[in-house]
Amino acid sequence: MSTFVIHGGRKLRGAIEAGSGKNAPLALICASLLVKGKVVLGDMSHAEEIERMLQILGSIGVRYSWRDSKTVALDTSAQLRLNQIDKKTCAATRVVLLLLGALAARERRYRLYKSGGCKLGQRTVRPHLFALQKFGVTVKSYAKYYEVTNKPLRAAGVVMYESGDTATENAIMAAALAPGVTTIRYASANYMVQDLCYFLAAAGAKIQGIGTTTLTITGVKRLKPVSLYRVAPDPVDAMAWVALAITTKSALTIKNCSLDFLDLELEHLLIMGQKFQIENRRRSPSGHFPVGDIQITPSRLRALPDKLHGRPYPGLNIDNVPLFIPILTQARGTTLVHDWIYENRAVYYLELQKLGANVLLLDPHRALIAGPTTLRANDVVCPPALRPGMAILIAMLAAKGRSTLRSAGMVERGYEELIPRLQKVGARIERVD
């Protein structure tokens, strides 16, 4: 794993553009298997997780190529070879679970090797299985793999046991080709779920209720090729750069931000005293999402008067909770952060103590962040979790002096061209392998 060397404490300048991140692109790559033909995806990220998923699909017979730096073409028409799936890459990629829904109408029986990703405690797959079994998907769990058996799909009435993003995406993909009318209630309405629905609709799927927690899907016999679908910008990618600007007290413009999915984050920042302007409001290239450019002005911050916590959309994005931690270190007062969804993600916030942050862990889910504090440089091993790792990197960029972030490849999983993007706005950072 690579090491980042950071000379922090510098004011950054200019503009940084939010990309498509990893969440929506991964769902669309998997959903291309439903089309059983040619799909072209534009505005794609080159984040490591994207390359891993393409590698997995390539190992089972999907042909793909990058037409340019942002456009990938896939041909999923060939007979798949699930017995040749790349086991090692599966073990490093949790979202390989999306293949359960993507293959529900296509493969009779196969093994899916158990996945890795962030280490955030026990992360149950039961919501996926409870939903998929209603369509005729049976999954048996063994030590290193799942044995999957797919009966002919049938429409279903599904109540999501948990309103998770990937579990909802699996249910949507299974429903798209299931004969009859499926209703999915308590569905996630998060940005990547909506992007998946709009992509499938472009391929001929019949989906009503996009953007709500109740989806009605009428199964079709087949989906048609998609000549070009442009992925929406990722709001969690944007929030990382917003947090960077605020924590380093820099005047930065974050371009291409998905505004509908940052409204609550921006409201929290407004209450804290953060000054910003939203400029150049427009529609995303797909036409489905409002986007804009957020201009950050250095401000004096105060702690939030109430606890900060994430929840399914339309709540504050669960992935954005860790990105608030470095911001809170610069706010006057104490904020309670309740990171309830994962068993131990809050524990990783203690790593910021090594950079001078005042963090008190109350239990595995709650932490008190007091400020403002002067962050200082140090040597830290990146925790095995993407967003806490990014929070530490942001704090290092704000801390005067030379810091090292070891095992930094965890952060690169989700952020495309991370070092060049930071260098472009004046950060002194380099990778030492």
C-alpha positions in Angstrom: 0.0 0.0 0.0 1.3 3.4 -0.9 2.3 6.2 1.5 1.3 9.9 1.0 3.7 12.6 2.1 1.9 15.9 2.9 3.4 19.3 3.6 0.3 20.9 5.1 -0.8 24.2 6.4 -1.0 25.8 3.0 -3.9 27.9 1.7 -5.4 26.3 -1.4 -6.7 28.2 -4.3 -8.7 27.8 -7.5 -11.3 25.2 -8.4 -11.7 21.5 -8.0 -14.4 19.5 -9.9 -16.5 16.8 -8.3 -16.4 13.6 -10.3 -18.8 10.7 -10.4 -17.0 8.9 -7.5 -17.6 5.2 -7.3 -21.1 4.5 -6.0 -23.3 5.2 -9.1 -20.7 4.0 -11.6 -20.4 0.7 -9.9 -24.2 0.1 -10.0 -24.4 1.1 -13.7 -21.5 -1.2 -14.6 -23.3 -4.1 -13.0 -26.6 -3.2 -14.5 -25.1 -3.4 -18.0 -25.4 -7.2 -17.5 -29.2 -6.8 -17.7 -29.0 -5.3 -21.1 -27.1 -8.3 -22.6 -25.7 -6.0 -25.3 -23.7 -2.8 -25.7 -23.7 0.0 -23.2 -21.7 3.2 -23.2 -21.3 5.1 -19.9 -20.0 8.7 -19.9 -18.5 11.0 -17.2 -17.1 7.9 -15.6 -14.6 7.8 -12.8 -11.3 6.0 -12.8 -11.4 5.4 -9.1 -9.7 2.1 -8.1 -13.0 0.5 -7.2 -14.3 1.1 -10.7 -11.3 -0.6 -12.3 -11.7 -3.5 -9.9 -15.3 -4.0 -11.0 -14.4 -3.8 -14.7 -11.7 -6.4 -14.0 -14.3 -8.7 -12.4 -16.7 -8.4 -15.3 -13.8 -8.9 -17.8 -12.9 -12.1 -16.0 -16.4 -13.6 -16.7 -16.5 -12.6 -20.4 -17.6 -9.0 -20.6 -15.7 -7.0 -23.2 -15.0 -3.4 -22.3 -12.7 -0.6 -23.4 -12.2 3.1 -22.5 -13.0 5.3 -25.5 -11.5 8.2 -23.7 -10.6 9.2 -20.2 -14.3 9.5 -19.1 -16.2 7.1 -21.4 -16.3 3.3 -21.1 -18.0 1.0 -23.6 -19.2 -2.5 -22.4 -20.5 -5.4 -24.4 -22.2 -7.9 -22.2 -23.7 -10.1 -24.9 -21.3 -13.0 -24.7 -22.0 -16.1 -22.7 -20.7 -15.5 -19.2 -18.1 -17.7 -17.5 -18.9 -17.4 -13.8 -16.6 -20.3 -13.0 -13.7 -18.0 -14.1 -14.6 -15.1 -11.9 -11.6 -13.2 -10.5 -11.7 -14.5 -6.8 -8.9 -12.2 -5.6 -10.5 -9.0 -6.9 -13.9 -10.1 -5.5 -12.4 -10.4 -2.1 -11.4 -6.7 -2.2 -14.6 -5.4 -3.6 -17.7 -5.4 -1.4 -20.1 -4.1 -4.1 -19.6 -7.3 -6.0 -22.8 -8.1 -4.2 -24.6 -6.1 -6.9 -24.0 -9.0 -9.2 -26.8 -10.9 -7.2 -29.4 -8.6 -8.7 -27.7 -8.1 -12.0 -27.5 -11.8 -12.7 -30.9 -12.8 -11.3 -32.5 -13.1 -14.7 -29.4 -14.4 -16.6 -27.7 -17.2 -14.7 -29.2 -20.3 -13.3 -26.5 -21.3 -10.7 -23.1 -19.8 -9.8 -20.8 -19.0 -7.0 -20.1 -15.5 -5.9 -16.9 -15.1 -3.8 -17.2 -13.1 -0.6 -16.1 -9.6 -0.7 -14.0 -7.1 1.2 -13.9 -3.3 1.1 -14.0 -1.1 4.2 -13.6 -2.6 7.6 -16.6 -1.2 9.4 -17.6 -4.1 11.6 -20.3 -6.6 10.8 -22.1 -5.5 7.7 -25.0 -7.8 7.2 -26.0 -9.0 3.7 -29.4 -10.1 5.0 -31.3 -7.1 3.5 -30.1 -8.1 0.0 -31.1 -11.7 0.6 -34.5 -11.0 2.1 -35.4 -8.8 -0.9 -34.0 -11.1 -3.6 -35.6 -14.3 -2.3 -39.0 -12.8 -3.1 -38.0 -12.8 -6.7 -36.9 -16.4 -6.7 -33.2 -16.0 -5.8 -31.8 -18.4 -3.3 -28.4 -17.7 -1.7 -26.5 -20.2 0.6 -23.6 -18.8 2.5 -20.4 -20.8 2.9 -17.0 -19.8 4.4 -15.6 -18.2 1.3 -18.4 -17.9 -1.2 -22.2 -17.7 -1.8 -23.9 -20.5 -3.7 -26.6 -18.7 -5.8 -29.6 -20.4 -7.4 -32.0 -18.4 -9.6 -35.4 -19.7 -10.4 -37.4 -18.0 -13.2 -38.0 -14.5 -11.9 -41.4 -13.5 -10.6 -42.8 -10.0 -9.6 -43.0 -9.4 -5.9 -44.1 -7.1 -3.2 -41.0 -6.1 -1.4 -40.6 -4.2 1.9 -36.9 -3.4 2.3 -35.7 -4.8 5.6 -33.2 -2.0 5.6 -33.2 1.0 3.4 -29.7 0.4 2.1 -28.5 1.7 -1.2 -27.0 -1.5 -2.6 -29.8 -3.7 -1.3 -32.3 -1.4 -3.0 -30.3 -1.5 -6.2 -30.2 -5.3 -6.2 -34.0 -5.4 -5.8 -34.5 -2.9 -8.6 -32.3 -4.9 -11.0 -34.1 -8.1 -10.2 -37.5 -6.4 -10.7 -36.6 -4.9 -14.1 -36.9 -8.2 -15.9 -39.4 -10.0 -13.5 -42.7 -10.6 -15.3 -45.5 -8.6 -13.6 -45.6 -5.6 -11.4 -43.2 -5.3 -8.5 -43.6 -2.8 -5.6 -40.6 -1.9 -3.5 -41.4 0.0 -0.4 -39.0 1.6 2.1 -36.5 1.8 -0.8 -33.5 4.0 -0.7 -33.9 7.1 -2.8 -30.3 8.1 -2.7 -28.4 9.5 -5.6 -26.9 6.3 -6.9 -30.3 4.5 -6.7 -31.9 7.3 -8.8 -29.1 7.2 -11.3 -29.5 3.4 -11.7 -33.3 3.9 -12.2 -32.7 6.5 -14.9 -30.1 4.4 -16.6 -32.5 1.4 -16.7 -35.3 3.6 -17.9 -33.0 4.6 -20.8 -32.7 0.9 -21.6 -36.4 0.4 -21.6 -37.2 -0.5 -18.0 -40.6 0.7 -16.7 -40.0 2.3 -13.3 -42.4 4.7 -11.5 -41.6 6.6 -8.3 -38.0 7.5 -9.0 -36.7 9.7 -6.1 -39.3 8.3 -3.6 -39.2 5.5 -1.2 -41.9 3.5 -3.1 -41.0 2.2 -6.5 -43.4 0.4 -8.9 -41.6 -1.6 -11.5 -43.3 -3.4 -14.4 -41.0 -6.1 -15.7 -40.1 -6.2 -19.3 -38.9 -9.1 -21.5 -35.6 -7.5 -22.4 -33.6 -4.2 -22.2 -32.2 -2.5 -25.1 -28.6 -1.2 -25.7 -27.7 2.2 -24.4 -25.7 4.4 -26.8 -24.6 6.8 -24.0 -25.7 7.4 -20.5 -23.8 10.1 -18.5 -23.3 9.4 -14.8 -24.3 12.1 -12.4 -21.6 13.8 -10.2 -21.2 12.3 -6.8 -22.2 14.4 -3.8 -19.8 12.6 -1.5 -16.9 13.4 -3.8 -18.0 17.0 -3.7 -18.4 17.0 0.1 -14.7 15.9 0.5 -13.6 19.0 -1.4 -16.0 21.3 0.6 -14.5 19.9 3.8 -11.0 20.4 2.5 -11.7 24.1 1.7 -13.3 24.8 5.1 -10.7 22.9 7.2 -7.7 24.5 5.4 -9.5 27.9 5.5 -9.1 28.2 1.7 -11.2 30.1 -0.9 -12.0 27.2 -3.2 -14.7 26.7 -5.7 -16.1 23.1 -5.9 -17.6 22.6 -9.3 -20.2 20.2 -10.6 -21.9 19.6 -7.3 -25.2 17.5 -7.1 -27.2 20.1 -5.2 -30.3 18.0 -4.3 -28.0 15.6 -2.4 -26.0 18.3 -0.6 -28.9 20.6 0.6 -28.8 19.3 4.2 -25.0 19.3 4.5 -25.0 22.9 3.3 -27.7 23.8 5.8 -25.6 22.4 8.6 -22.6 24.4 7.4 -24.8 27.6 7.2 -25.9 27.1 10.8 -22.2 26.7 11.8 -21.5 30.1 10.2 -19.9 29.0 7.0 -20.1 31.4 4.1 -20.6 30.1 0.6 -22.3 30.9 -2.7 -23.9 28.6 -5.3 -23.2 29.7 -8.8 -23.9 28.5 -12.3 -27.0 26.4 -11.5 -27.8 24.0 -14.3 -28.9 20.4 -15.1 -26.6 17.5 -15.1 -25.7 16.2 -18.5 -28.3 13.4 -18.2 -30.9 16.1 -17.5 -32.1 14.4 -14.3 -30.2 16.3 -11.5 -29.7 19.9 -10.6 -26.0 20.8 -10.3 -24.0 23.9 -9.4 -20.7 25.3 -8.3 -20.1 26.0 -4.6 -17.8 28.9 -3.8 -16.4 28.6 -0.3 -15.2 31.6 1.7 -13.1 31.2 4.8 -15.3 31.7 7.8 -15.3 31.6 11.6 -17.3 28.5 12.6 -19.3 27.6 15.7 -20.2 24.1 16.8 -23.6 22.7 15.9 -26.3 23.3 18.5 -27.5 19.7 18.0 -25.9 16.3 17.3 -24.7 15.5 13.9 -25.9 12.2 12.5 -26.5 10.6 9.1 -29.6 8.8 7.9 -31.0 7.5 4.6 -31.8 10.1 2.0 -33.2 12.7 2.4 -31.2 12.8 5.6 -27.6 13.9 5.8 -25.6 11.4 3.7 -24.2 8.6 5.9 -20.9 8.7 3.9 -20.6 12.4 4.6 -20.6 12.1 8.4 -16.8 11.4 8.6 -16.1 14.3 6.3 -17.6 16.7 8.9 -15.1 15.6 11.6 -12.1 17.8 10.3 -14.5 20.7 9.9 -15.7 20.4 13.5 -12.2 20.5 14.8 -12.2 24.2 13.5 -15.5 25.2 15.1 -15.8 26.9 18.4 -17.5 24.7 20.9 -18.3 20.9 21.1 -20.4 18.9 18.7 -21.8 15.4 19.4 -21.4 13.1 16.4 -23.6 10.0 16.4 -22.4 7.6 13.7 -24.9 4.9 14.4 -25.0 2.9 11.3 -21.7 1.1 11.4 -20.4 -0.8 14.4 -17.0 0.8 14.7 -16.5 3.7 12.2 -16.6 6.3 15.0 -13.6 4.5 16.6 -11.4 5.6 13.6 -12.1 9.3 14.5 -9.6 8.8 17.4 -6.8 8.7 14.8 -7.3 12.5 14.4 -6.0 12.9 18.0 -2.6 12.2 16.6 -3.0 15.4 14.5 -4.0 17.4 17.6 -7.8 17.1 17.3 -9.8 17.1 20.5 -11.9 13.9 20.0 -13.6 12.1 22.9 -15.1 8.7 22.1 -18.2 8.1 24.2 -19.0 4.6 22.8 -18.5 2.8 19.5 -21.1 5.1 17.9 -20.7 8.5 19.5 -17.9 11.0 19.7 -17.5 14.6 21.0 -15.5 16.9 18.8 -14.3 20.1 20.4 -12.7 23.1 18.8 -11.2 25.1 17.5 -7.9 23.3 17.6 -4.6 23.9 15.8 -3.9 20.7 13.9 -0.3 19.5 13.8 1.6 17.2 11.4 2.2 13.6 12.3 2.7 10.1 10.9 -0.6 8.1 10.8 -1.6 4.7 9.3 -4.8 5.1 7.3 -7.7 3.2 8.9 -9.2 0.5 6.7 -12.2 2.7 5.8 -12.5 5.1 2.9 -14.3 8.1 4.4 -12.4 8.2 7.7 -9.2 7.9 5.7 -10.2 10.9 3.7 -11.0 12.8 6.8 -7.5 12.2 8.1 -6.0 13.3 4.8 -8.0 16.6 4.9 -6.8 17.2 8.5 -3.2 16.6 7.4 -3.5 19.1 4.6 -4.6 21.7 7.2 -1.8 20.8 9.7 1.3 22.8 9.3 4.4 20.7 8.7 5.2 17.3 7.2 2.7 14.4 7.7 2.7 10.9 6.3 -0.4 8.9 5.6 0.6 5.2 5.4 -1.6 2.5 3.7 -3.2 5.4 1.7 -4.4 3.2 -1.1 -7.6 2.8 0.9 -8.5 6.4 0.1 -7.6 6.1 -3.5 -10.4 3.4 -3.8 -13.0 6.1 -4.0 -11.3 9.2 -5.3 -10.2 9.5 -8.8 -6.8 11.1 -9.6 -6.6 12.2 -5.9 -3.1 13.5 -5.8 -3.2 15.4 -9.2 -6.5 17.1 -8.2 -5.0 18.2 -4.9 -1.8 19.4 -6.5 -3.8 21.5 -9.0 -5.2 23.6 -6.2 -1.8 24.1 -4.5 -1.5 21.2 -2.1 2.0 19.8 -1.5 1.4 16.1 -1.6 3.2 13.2 -3.2 3.0 9.4 -3.2 5.9 7.3 -2.0 5.5 3.7 -2.9 
